[in-house]
Amino acid sequence: MLHQTGLPKFLWAEATRFSVWLKNRTPTKVLGLVTPYEKLYSAKPDFAGLPEWGQAIWVHDSSGSKLDARARQARWLGYDADSTHAHRIYWPTERRISVECDIKFVQPAAAIPAPPSSAPLPIPPAPPDSPQPTPNSTDSTTQAQPSQSQTMRRSTRARKPSEMKRRIAAGEYISPPGHANSPELADIAPAGIFAMEAHGDPLTLNDAMARPDWPQWREAMNKELATLEHAHTWDSVPRLPGKNIISSKWVFRIKRKANGSIEKYKARLVAHSFTQIYGIDYSSTYSPVAKLTSIRFVLAMAARCDWDIDTFDFNGAYLNGQLEPTEELYMESPPGSDTDDSTVKRLRKSLYGLKQASRRWYDTLLRALGTLGFRITDADPGVFYAHTPSGFLVLTIHVDDCILTSTSCSAIAEYKSKIHALYPITDLGPIHWLLGIQVTRNRAAHTISLSQTSYVDTILRRFSLSDARSYNCPMVPGALLTKDHAPKNPQEEARMKKTPYREAIGSLMYLAVATRPDISFAVSALSQFLTNLGVAHWEAVKRVFRYLIGTKDTSLTFGADHHTLLGYTDADGGTQTHSHAISGYVFLLDGGAISWSSRKQELVTLSTTEAEYVAAMHAAKELIWLQCLICELLPDVNELTTLYSDNHAVQKLATSDNYHPCTKHIEKRYHFVCKAVANNTLKLVDCDTNDMLADMFTKALPSWKVITHIAALGLHPLVP
């Protein structure tokens, strides 16, 4: 295609794109001489009026004055992926690609002349061994002059590439400053640049070797191997028969600065976990991390007590994990290394990609923190605390991201240096950013706010909803989403399969569990239709995004009010078609929600009272866990927690001496709330329905109620 049209070589990706487009519309034996397009859409592809790739076209241009031309010359590269009414256009004079709609194809008889080249074609010199003509020569061929209509052609003799082109092809050339427009790079350098922009980071070692920046990737690989060798990650041993040998791959990533410039080239050696065998290469893989609820509580506690909060992360955390002596893991030599095939690597430490890598890192870190005097909490294995002469310290760990808070600033500095002496860390200073969450603190007001504004902007751009109209509530009150909204015919089903529904729910899920309890019910309800979604379900998802547009600057704030732990529990079973009630609870501390849940109950209840009773049981379990965490970190705080419910019958059932024949079928485990009330673990108190904050987690509410409840949950506009 490139040779026939005479287009430059760096358009190879566009040619490949159009070839794939044609291939999907060509019959294949695998599908029974049916095109993949027809198999997917149940309709034959229409090739009527299909232009030729690289065909000359006119593109409408209204930027000039009345006397300027109204069209510009370009070449057609195919249809745009999002619409058949948009076309991908190549501008020869500007060497760039754009998407245009207002174009006109040129008839074959009226071909557009090729744009003038930037430089005249060089005339190949005569061979040195050919005789030179003399002025007295009578040979007519030396005296003839070429006519004006005669076109000059290039020599068909194969030319030897220059040294620069050979170095570029080998991946060894680095363009010096000011040489970006060198004629030598006209056909080669743009291809590498286009490939990097179109495909981003290289996916394989061969991709990296084919790029112009291969020297940088090779240097990053050598640096990674040197780090692994220095850490004594493996030993080279002879290949033993009967042993499972794990393979590996290189993962490449360009890390950029905030302004988009390249910060460094990063290469990571990753083991192929799918080549591991259970029971031989690994057994336990679970690795605990600090719960988001624990992180929110630690931040709220530090804000109340005015403690300093610092963050740091471990460098190459998984590479520090020590494998057990009984674990025999053998790995092939890293791809691209010059080693003998008769030897393999016996792993001594874990690598990224190993199934047990996270577990080995946690076990190693647990032993290291024990030597520093830290103790693990019973409530959360990702939260540690230590009583030292310098002060009281609390450490939360989420894989390699850590929060360290203390009653003393000197204690934080002391123990960060001690941890760094054991394993290298990157000190990030006072907390500002954690797990994609922006943390804003007001020391004077004793408040701390958590927001995800940049994350909301990212997912809005990802799903092309940045400019959509905003709504004031996440779901339509009273609207029922059921399986009846599923596609009714193959055409609708094929259309919905192309909808990024799963990706959208996954993007909203992190918001719902991290800082936005107001969308928790909406995300939970919409998650039921991941495998059989309809248009109504997708429109409901887009409504949640539109709600986020108007509330993206909302932050979850702790410290606006000062009170102990408070809980709200509620259930709703009358608005659900699946006969399962929805349980919801929320717990607040110092004016902000630290724990919440919205989930479908696991059983079919026979009455509203029974549904509310089951919901109270789930809330009581979460309350006891929170009390355990609070008592370990703040032993002086030992107050009875109030749990609010808007159902009088539940409060009657919660008394230990109450029994009724209508409740004799309720399973014994659901009477757990009765034991908690009898043991003075919690106090169940009546609450007006309009003040029930957990109502937001059981059903879709009108906008006025949403505004009231989100303010009570601690969601306020972020103050810069």
N, C-alpha and C positions, 0 to 999 in steps of 0.2 A: 504493500500500500504506500509506504513512504517513497519507494523508488518510482512507482508509477506516477504519483502526484508531484514528485520533486520537492516535497516538504522536508524541513530539517529533521535530523535524527532525534532531537530531544523531544519530539512529539510521539515517541514510541508508546508512551502510556495511553495517549488518546487513541492511537491506532488499535491498541490492545482492547481498550474499552469498547470501541465500535465492533471489533471482531467478536467479543463476547456477546454483545447485543444481537448480532446476527446469528451466532451459534445457538442462542436460546430460542430462536425462531426458525430453526432448521430441523427437519425430521431426524430422528435418531433411532437406531435399531433397539436400543435398550428400552425405550418406551413404546415399542411396537410401531415404528415409523410415524410417531406423533411428535410434534414439537414440544419442548418443555413449556413454552408459553401456553399452548393449548391445554396441556395437562393441568396447569395451575389455574387458568382462568376459564376453561371450558369454552374457548372461542378461538377460531383460527386467526393467526396474525395477519394484519393487512399491510401489504407492501406497496400499495398504490401510491405513486408519486414519491417513492423513496429516492432521495438524492444520492449521488455518488460521493463517497468520502473524499474530502479534499477539493470538492468542486468550488469554483469561483462564484462568489455571491456579492451582492450589494447590501450594505447595512445602512439603514436610515440614520442620518446625522442632522440634528436640528440645532447644533451649537453655533453654527456660523451665522453670517449676516445674510441679507436677501440675495446678494450676488455670489455667495459661496455655493459650492456643491452641496446637494442634499443627500448624498450617499457616499459611502467610503468602500473601498475594495477590501475584501477579506476572503477567508477560505472556511468551508463548512467542515466541522469535525464530528458531527453527530447530534443526537437529541440529548437534552439535559435529563438527568436521572429523575428529577421531581416532576417534569411535565413534558409532554410531546409538543407543546406549543412554544417551548423555549429551546434554543439551539446553542451549542457550544461553537464559538467562533475563534479562529486564529487570525491575528493581525500581523501580517508579514513585516511591515515596516517598523512595528513596535516590539515584535517578538514576544507577544503575550496572548493569553487566552481569556475570553470573557463569555458571558451568557447573554444572548440577545433574543428579542422576540420579533422585532420589525425588520425583516430581511426579505430579499427578493433573489430568487435563483436565476442564474444567467443561462439562456438557451445555448446549446452547443455551437450554433452558428454565430453567436455574438459573444465569443469568449473575451474575457477581460485581459488586456495585455498585462504581462507580469510587471510588477513594480521595478523601477530601475535599481540596479545593484549599487551598493555603496561604493564600490571600487571597480574599475575596469578589469576584465580578465587578463591575467598576465600572458604574454606571448612566450611560449617555451623557446629557449635559445636553441640554435642549431647545434647538432652534435659536433664535438671538437674535432672528430676525424673527417668531417665533410669538407670538400674543397670550397674555399671562399671565392665568390665571383669577383672578377676584375672589371674596371670601368670599360675596358675594350671588349668585354665579352659580348658575343652575338647571340647568346642563349635567350630565346624569347621568354622563358619562364622567369628569368631574373629581372626582366624589364617590365613584365606585366604588373599592373597595379590592381588590387582588389576593387571591385565595384562597390557602390553604396549599398546595393541590395544583398551583397554576399555576406553571409553570416560566418563568424569565426567559430571553430569547434576546438574542443580540448583534445589534447593528445590522449590516445587510448592506451598508452604505455603505463604500466603499473608504477606508481610513485612510491618511493621509500618514505615512511613516516619520519617526521622530525624527532629529535631527542625529546622535546617537550611532550609531544603526543605519546611517545612510548612511555614516559614517566607517568603521565596521567592514566593511561590504560593499566599500568602496573600498580596504581594507587599510591605512588611515591611523590607526586607533585603537589606542592603547596604554592598557591599563587601569591607572589609578593605584593605589597601595597602598590596600587596604581596600575596593576596589570590585569584588572578584571575584564577589560575590553580587548584583550589581545586577540588578533585574528586567529591565532592558533587554537583558541578555546571556543571558537564559534560553534563547532559541531559537537564538541565533547563536554566542555564544562557545563553548558546549559542542561545537558542530559542528567548529570549528577545533581545539579541544583534542583531541577524539576523533580527528580526522584525523591530527594530529601524532603521537599515541601509537600509532595503528594502522599508519601508513605511514612513520614516522620522517622522515628528511630528504626534502625535495621532490625529485622526479625530473626535473622539467622547469621551465622558466621560468614557464610558466602555473601550475603547481602552487604555486610560490613566491609568485606574485602573488595567488593565491586564499587565502592563509593570513593569519591575523591578524598574524603577525610579518613581513609583507612589508617594512616600513620597515627592519628589521635586515638582511634579505637585500639590499635595494637599496643600503644603505650598504656591505655587503661587496662587492657588485659594483663600485661606484664606487671602492672602495679597490683592488681588483684591477686595474681599468682604469688607475688613476693609477699604479700600480706598473709596469705594462707600458709606459705612455707615458714614464715617467721613465727606464726602461731602454732606450728607443729600440728597442722590439721590432719596430716596423713603421713604414712610411711610407705615407701615403695617396696613391694614384696613380690615374689614370683607368683605367677598365675597358678592357682591351685584348681585341680579338677573337682567338679561337683559343687562348686561354690557359686552362688548367685552374684553376678557382677552388675552393679547399678551403672547406668549411663548418665550423662549430664549434658548440659547445653549452656551457651552463653546468652545472657540477657543484657541488652544494651539500652542505655538511656542517656539522653542529653539533658543535663540540668541547667536551667536558665535562670537568669536574674529577673527582678521585677520588671525591668525595662525590655525584656525579651532577648537580651544578649546571652551568649553561651557562657555559663559559669564553669562547667567542667564536663568531660566525657566520663561516664560511669559504666563499667562492665562488671557484671556479677555472674559468678559461676553457680549454676543452680542444678541440683540433682533431679533426675527424673524419678519422681516418687512412684509413678505407675509401674516402674520396673522392680519395686520392692515387693517382697512376699510376706504376708502376715504370718506371724509365728516364727519366722526365720530372721527377717530384717527389722521387724518392729513389733511391738505389742500395744503399749499404752501410748496414746497420742494426745489426750486431753491436757490442755494448758489453761489454767484459770487466769483471768484478767479482772481488773477492777470494774465493777458494775458502774454504769452511768449514774445510777442512783447514789452509789457511794461517793462518786466524784462530786456530784451536786451537793451532797451533805457536807463533805469536807470543805468545799468552797464556802458554803453558807456558814459553817462553824468558824472558819478562819475570818470571814467578814465580821461576824458578831464579836469575836474576841480581838479583832484588830491584829491578827497575826500576819507576818510576812509570808508570801507564797511565791516560790520559785519553781521553774520548770527546767528539765534537762532531758536528754535522750541518750541512749547508749549507742555507740558506734559499732555497727555490725553485730547486733545483739545475738543473733542465732549462731554466729561463728564462735561465740564464747562458750557454748554449751558443751559440756564434757559427756561423751558417750560412756555408757556403763561398761565395765570390763568384760561382761558376758556378751556384749553386742559385737558381733563380727560382721562388719559392713565393708564390702569391697566395691570399689568404683573404678571404671575405666579412666584412663588418663584424660585430662581435659582436652576437648576438641581443639585442634590447632597446635598442640604441643608436640615437640619432636622427642618422642619416647619410644622405647622398645615395646612391641606388642606382647612380649613374654612377661611383662611386669604389670601389676595393677596397684591401685592405691588402697591401703588399709586405713580406713577412717578412724581417727582418734577423737576428733571433735565433730560437731554437727555442721551441716551445710544448709544453706537455704534450699528449700525444696524437699528435704527429707520429711517424712511423715511425723517423726518424733522430734523434729528440730525445736519446735516451740516448747515441748515438754522438757527437753533436756536443758534449754535455756532457763526455764522457770526453776528447775531443780538446782541448777548451778547458782542462780541468783539467790535462791532461798538460803543456801548454805553460806553464801558470802554475806548476806545481810545478818544472818545469825551471829557471825563473828563480830559484827559491829554493834551488837546489842539490840537489834530490832526483833520484835515479836510479831507474829502473824495474828490478825484478828480472827475470832471464831466465826464472825458473821460474813466476812468477805476475804477469801484467800489472796486477793489482790491489794489489800490494804494492810500496812505495817505501822507499828508505832514503837517508840523507844523513850524511856525515861532516863535522861542523862544529866550530869551535873550542869551542863550548859543550858538545858531546857527540855521541854517536851516536844517530840517530833512526830509527825504523821506523814507517811509516804504512801502514795497510791501509784500503782504500776499498771499500765495498759500496754503489754508487750514490751516496747522499748521507750514509750513516752511516760514520763514520770512527773508527779507533782510532789513537792516537798514543802511542808508548812511547819512552823514552829513558834513557840512563845518567844524565842530569841533569834535575832538575826545572825549572831555569831555562831549559833548552833547549826544553822543552815549552811553557812560557809564552811564550817569545820567538817561536816559530814559529806558535803559534796566533794571535798578534796579527798576524804577517805574512800568514798565510792570510786572516784576517778583513779585512785591508786590501785584499786582492784581491777576495774574494767574501764577503758577509755569512755568518756562521756563528752557531750557537747552542752556546755552551760548556756541556756537560753535566757537566764536572768529572771526578773519578775514576770509573772504570768501575764501573757497577752493573747496567746493562741494555743489551743489544745484540741487535737482530734478534729480539726476543721471547725472549731467553735471559737468565736471571738469572745474574749473575756475582758470586760471593762470594769474597773474598780474605782470607787469613790471612798477614799480612806476617811475623809472628813464626815461623810454621812453614814459610814459603816455599811455600805451597800456594795454588791457585786452583781454584774449583769452578764448573762450568757446570750449570745445572738449568733445567727447564721445567715447574715444578710448576703455575704458574698456567695455562699453555697446556693441560696435561693436564686440569685442572679444567674449562676452557672446552669442550674437545671432549667430555668426559664429559657435561656438561650439554647440549650440543648434540644428542647422540644418546640422551639420557635414560637414561644408564647410571651416574649418580652413586651410586645406592643399590644397585647390583648387587653380588653376592658376588664377592670377589677370588679369583684363581687364582695359583699360585706358579710357573707357566711359561707362556710365550706361546702355545705350540701343544702339542697332544697328541702325545707321542712315538709314532712308528710309524704315525700316521694319514696316509693318502694322500688328497690332494685332487686330483681329476681332472675331466675334462670329463664323465665319466659322472654326476656329481652335478648336471648341468644340468637345467632343468625338463623334465618329460616330457609335459606337456599345456599347452594355452593358458591354463588357469586358473592354473597355477603360474607360467607365464611372465609373465602380467599381474601377479601378485602380486609377483614379484621385480623387475619394472620400477619398482615403487613404492618399492623398498628403496634407501636412500641409500648404496649400496655404493661408488660412485666417490668420493663426498664423504668417506666414512670412510677409504678408502685414502689419499686426498690429505691428510687431517688427520694420519694416522699417518706419512706419508712424511717430513714435515718433522722429526718426532721422530727417525725412524730415521737421517737423514743429519746431524742436528745434535748431539744429546747422548745418544741411546739406541741404541748398537750392539747391545744385547741383543734388539731386535725387528727387526733388519735382515733376517734370513732370513724371518721370518714375513711382513713387508710385501712382500718380493720375491716370495715364493711366491704370496701372495694376489693380487698385481697381475696374474697371468696370466689371471684370470677376470673382467675388467672388463666384457666384452661378453656373456658367457654364464654368469652366476652362478646358483648354486642355493642351496637352504636350507643345505646343509652349509658352503658357502663363507661365507655370512653369519654363521652360528654361529661359524665360525673367527675372523672379524673381531671379533665381540663378545667372544670369549675373549681376544684381544689387549687390548681395552679393559679387561676384568676383571683382566688381569695388571697393567695400568698403575695400577689402583685401589690395589693393594697396594704398588706401587713408585713412586708419583708423586713422592715426596720424594727419590728417588735423584738423585745428582749425579755428573757426570763430573769427577774430581779429578786434577789434575796436581801433582806435588811430594811425594806421599806416599812415593815411593821415588825414588832418584836413580840413573839409569842412562842410557846412550846409546840410540840408536835400535835397537829390536828388532823383528823381523818374524816372523809365523807364516803359513803357507800350507797349505791343505788342499783336498780335493775329495771329492765324494760322487756316485757315479753309480748305485749299486745300488738306491736307494730311489725313483728317479724313473721314471714311466711314459712320459715323452716322449723317453727315450733320450739326453737331453742331461745331462751331469754338471753339478753346481753347484760353481762355484769360490768360494773364500772366502779372504780374507786380512785381517790386522789388524797395524798397526804401533803400538808403544807408545813413549812418551818420558816418563821420570820417573814411571812408574807409572800413566799414563793413556793411553788410545787416542786417537791423533791422526788416524788414517786407517784406514778399513775398507771392505770391499766384500763383497757377496753377490749373485752373478749367475749366470745360466744360460750355459754355454759355447756358443760359436757353432758348434761342430762336434760330430758324433757320434764319440766316441772308442771304440776297440776294446778297451780294457783299463783297469783301475784305474791302472796305471802311467802310461799315456798321459794319463788325466784329471788325475792329480796333476802330471804334467810340464807340461801346459798351464796349470794353476793356478799353478805356480811361475813360469812365464813372465810372467803378468799381475802377480804380486807383485813380480817383479824390475823391471818397468817402473815401478811405483809407488815402489819403493825408490830407484831412480835419480833420479826426480823429487824426492823428499824430500831426498835428499843434495844435489842442486843448490840447493834452497831453503836448506838448513842452511848450506852452504858460503858462500853470499852474505851471510847475516845473521850467522853465527858462523864466520868463517874459521878461528879457532883450533881448532875442533872438526873433526878430520879422522881419524876412526876407521873401521875396517872394520866394516860392519854385518852382523850375524848374521841369517840367515833360517832359521827352523826348519821342518822337514818331517818327517812321521812315516812316510815311504815310503822304504825303503832303495834301491829300484830307481831312484828319481828322483835320488838322490845319485850313483849309478853313472853314470846318463846325463848328469849335469851335468859330468862330467869330459871334457875336450876330446879325449882319445885313446880314448874308448870308442865302440864301434859294435856293433850287433846287428842281424841280419836282421829281427827282429820289429818294429824301429822305423824301418825304411827308408822307410815310407810317410808318416812324420810330416813336415809341411811345414817348410820351412827356417826360417820366422820363429819357430816355436816353440822352436828351438834358441838363441834369444836368451839364455836363462839360462846356457847353456854359455859364451857369450862373456863374460857378466858375471862368472862364476866364474873364468874364465881371466885376466881383466883385474884380478882382485882388487878388483872393485867390491863384491862381497858374498861371504859365507862361508855355504855351505849346511851345516847341522848337523842331525843326527838328533834327534828328539824323541819321547818316549813319547806314545802315543795319549791317555792320560788327562790329559796336560799340554798337549795341543794346543788353544790358545785359539781357533784358526780353525775348530774343529769346530762352534762355535755358529753359524757363518755358512753351513753346508752342510746342516744337518738339524735337526730338532726333538729337543731333548735332555730327559732326565728332570729333575725339579725339583732333585735334589741336585747334578747337574752344572751346571745353570743357576746355582745359588747360588755354586758354586765359581768358575765362569768369569767371572761379572759382577764379582766382587770382584777377580779378576786383571786385568780390563780397566780398573779404576779407578773402577767404579761403586759408590759408597758412600752411605749415608744422609746427607742434607744436615744439617749441624750449624748451628743458628741463630747 
